[in-house]
Amino acid sequence: MRRAAAGAGAEEQALRHLNDHGLTLVARNYRVARGPSLRAGEIDLVMRERDGTLVFVEVRSRSASGHGGAAATVGPAKQRSLILAARHFLLRWPEPPPCRFDVVAIDAGQLQWIRAAFDAPD
């Protein structure tokens, strides 16, 4: 329970920070369920920039910054999972807007917003 509460608190902190920088919330905790040909995935926050860019945000929090910190935990497997969920999310858009993947890393209470943290292959 404490881990879930800490995760929700980190997401709330990230959401406030992104709102303060002009982004608006589109969806929160967007989940893709497992299926015969689909692995599970989740996007913590889907935001929109003022210019219309859709931003898929992964929020990571660690109580200490050792072992590379929170941002280092968004490795290739997590990136693939986020890309899969983002592609699923975009299926409902007749013409998808420009998109990017950001990471909000919170290490020992210090927030770092990494814009365009990684790209999705075509």
Contacts in CASP RR format, 6 or more apart in sequence:
PFRMAT RR
TARGET T0000
AUTHOR 0000-0000-0000
METHOD contacts of the structure
MODEL  1
MRRAAAGAGAEEQALRHLNDHGLTLVARNYRVARGPSLRAGEIDLVMRER
DGTLVFVEVRSRSASGHGGAAATVGPAKQRSLILAARHFLLRWPEPPPCR
FDVVAIDAGQLQWIRAAFDAPD
6 61 0 8 1.000
7 59 0 8 1.000
7 61 0 8 1.000
9 61 0 8 1.000
10 59 0 8 1.000
10 60 0 8 1.000
10 61 0 8 1.000
10 104 0 8 1.000
10 106 0 8 1.000
11 28 0 8 1.000
11 29 0 8 1.000
11 44 0 8 1.000
11 45 0 8 1.000
11 59 0 8 1.000
13 106 0 8 1.000
13 111 0 8 1.000
14 44 0 8 1.000
14 45 0 8 1.000
14 57 0 8 1.000
14 59 0 8 1.000
14 104 0 8 1.000
14 106 0 8 1.000
14 111 0 8 1.000
14 113 0 8 1.000
15 25 0 8 1.000
15 28 0 8 1.000
15 45 0 8 1.000
17 104 0 8 1.000
17 111 0 8 1.000
17 113 0 8 1.000
18 45 0 8 1.000
18 47 0 8 1.000
18 55 0 8 1.000
18 57 0 8 1.000
18 104 0 8 1.000
18 113 0 8 1.000
19 25 0 8 1.000
21 113 0 8 1.000
22 49 0 8 1.000
22 50 0 8 1.000
23 47 0 8 1.000
23 48 0 8 1.000
23 49 0 8 1.000
23 50 0 8 1.000
23 55 0 8 1.000
24 47 0 8 1.000
24 48 0 8 1.000
25 45 0 8 1.000
25 46 0 8 1.000
25 47 0 8 1.000
26 46 0 8 1.000
26 47 0 8 1.000
26 48 0 8 1.000
26 54 0 8 1.000
27 43 0 8 1.000
27 45 0 8 1.000
27 46 0 8 1.000
27 89 0 8 1.000
28 44 0 8 1.000
28 45 0 8 1.000
28 46 0 8 1.000
29 42 0 8 1.000
29 43 0 8 1.000
29 44 0 8 1.000
30 42 0 8 1.000
30 43 0 8 1.000
30 46 0 8 1.000
30 85 0 8 1.000
30 89 0 8 1.000
31 40 0 8 1.000
31 41 0 8 1.000
31 42 0 8 1.000
31 85 0 8 1.000
32 38 0 8 1.000
32 39 0 8 1.000
32 40 0 8 1.000
32 41 0 8 1.000
32 42 0 8 1.000
32 84 0 8 1.000
32 85 0 8 1.000
32 88 0 8 1.000
33 40 0 8 1.000
34 40 0 8 1.000
38 84 0 8 1.000
38 88 0 8 1.000
39 81 0 8 1.000
39 84 0 8 1.000
40 81 0 8 1.000
41 81 0 8 1.000
41 82 0 8 1.000
41 84 0 8 1.000
41 85 0 8 1.000
42 81 0 8 1.000
42 85 0 8 1.000
43 56 0 8 1.000
43 57 0 8 1.000
43 58 0 8 1.000
43 82 0 8 1.000
43 85 0 8 1.000
43 86 0 8 1.000
43 89 0 8 1.000
44 57 0 8 1.000
44 58 0 8 1.000
44 59 0 8 1.000
45 55 0 8 1.000
45 56 0 8 1.000
45 57 0 8 1.000
45 59 0 8 1.000
46 54 0 8 1.000
46 55 0 8 1.000
46 56 0 8 1.000
46 57 0 8 1.000
46 89 0 8 1.000
47 54 0 8 1.000
47 55 0 8 1.000
47 57 0 8 1.000
48 54 0 8 1.000
48 55 0 8 1.000
48 97 0 8 1.000
49 55 0 8 1.000
51 98 0 8 1.000
52 97 0 8 1.000
52 98 0 8 1.000
53 97 0 8 1.000
53 98 0 8 1.000
53 99 0 8 1.000
53 100 0 8 1.000
54 90 0 8 1.000
54 96 0 8 1.000
54 97 0 8 1.000
54 98 0 8 1.000
54 99 0 8 1.000
54 100 0 8 1.000
55 99 0 8 1.000
55 100 0 8 1.000
55 101 0 8 1.000
55 102 0 8 1.000
56 82 0 8 1.000
56 85 0 8 1.000
56 86 0 8 1.000
56 89 0 8 1.000
56 99 0 8 1.000
56 100 0 8 1.000
56 101 0 8 1.000
56 102 0 8 1.000
57 101 0 8 1.000
57 102 0 8 1.000
57 103 0 8 1.000
57 104 0 8 1.000
58 74 0 8 1.000
58 78 0 8 1.000
58 82 0 8 1.000
58 101 0 8 1.000
58 102 0 8 1.000
58 103 0 8 1.000
58 104 0 8 1.000
58 117 0 8 1.000
59 103 0 8 1.000
59 104 0 8 1.000
59 106 0 8 1.000
60 70 0 8 1.000
60 71 0 8 1.000
60 73 0 8 1.000
60 74 0 8 1.000
60 103 0 8 1.000
60 104 0 8 1.000
60 105 0 8 1.000
60 106 0 8 1.000
61 70 0 8 1.000
61 105 0 8 1.000
61 106 0 8 1.000
61 107 0 8 1.000
61 109 0 8 1.000
62 69 0 8 1.000
62 70 0 8 1.000
62 73 0 8 1.000
62 105 0 8 1.000
62 106 0 8 1.000
62 107 0 8 1.000
62 108 0 8 1.000
63 108 0 8 1.000
64 107 0 8 1.000
64 108 0 8 1.000
65 107 0 8 1.000
65 108 0 8 1.000
65 110 0 8 1.000
66 107 0 8 1.000
69 105 0 8 1.000
69 107 0 8 1.000
70 105 0 8 1.000
70 106 0 8 1.000
70 107 0 8 1.000
71 103 0 8 1.000
71 105 0 8 1.000
71 112 0 8 1.000
71 114 0 8 1.000
71 117 0 8 1.000
74 82 0 8 1.000
74 103 0 8 1.000
74 117 0 8 1.000
74 118 0 8 1.000
79 101 0 8 1.000
79 118 0 8 1.000
82 101 0 8 1.000
83 101 0 8 1.000
83 120 0 8 1.000
83 121 0 8 1.000
86 99 0 8 1.000
86 101 0 8 1.000
86 120 0 8 1.000
87 120 0 8 1.000
90 96 0 8 1.000
90 99 0 8 1.000
99 120 0 8 1.000
100 115 0 8 1.000
100 116 0 8 1.000
101 116 0 8 1.000
101 117 0 8 1.000
101 118 0 8 1.000
101 119 0 8 1.000
101 120 0 8 1.000
102 113 0 8 1.000
102 114 0 8 1.000
102 115 0 8 1.000
102 116 0 8 1.000
102 117 0 8 1.000
103 113 0 8 1.000
103 114 0 8 1.000
103 117 0 8 1.000
104 111 0 8 1.000
104 112 0 8 1.000
104 113 0 8 1.000
104 114 0 8 1.000
105 111 0 8 1.000
105 112 0 8 1.000
105 114 0 8 1.000
106 112 0 8 1.000
END
